[in-house]
Amino acid sequence: MALQRQDVPWSYEDLRALPDDGKRYEIIEGELFELTGPNLFHATAVSNLVVLLLPFVQALGGRLYPAVFDLFLPGAEPVEPDIAILLPSNPARKTVRGIEGPPDIVIEVLSPSNRTHDLLTKRAIYQRGGVREYWIADPEGRTLEVVSFVGGTYRSRTLVGDDVVASDVLPGVAFPASAVFAGMDGIE
């Protein structure tokens, strides 16, 4: 849900000046968006992705950052992805306030309250901001969409079940899409 102000775009300084009400926010194109808390499906998918991807990232000398952290891109001051991966050659700055510049891979896990925001708004921000690959995990549909923006081209693959997850950016990645959603059947 976007929180509007009359004629004044939100800035990072405005966000920092808000009272600590326990809520999380993103600023996209000057609009403040309140984020809802993740559910257990969301947390399970994020945990699974960290376990699945961390060995590949570490083998390359990269870094995997799970939420909560701020990511600063043009038009996003900041957004909070669920996972960001930076490989050693990535020029993004790692600062106390967060990551400034595009990660190599950004991953979002959809929740019922953020589907459109992640599927449309953030996809456009990440593509325009120079992110090389955007993964969208959907616990409800048990699908993983891998969107590649490498080399000025746009390619999207939607994976389910035993479909093998591969990455144009992270060499060697190979696991079934269902592994992202492992452990969700026992959640009521």
Buried (B, 14 or more C-beta within 10 A) or exposed (E): EBEEEEEEEBEBEBBEEEEEEEEBBBBBBEBBBEBEEBBEBBBBBBEBBBEBBBEBBEEBEBBBBBBEBBBBBEBBBBBBBBBBBBBEEBEBEBEEEBBBBBBBBBBBBBBEBBEEBBBEBBBEBBBBBBBBBBBBBBBEEBBBBBBBBEEEEEEEBBBBEEBEBBBBBBEEBEBBBBBBBBEBEEEE
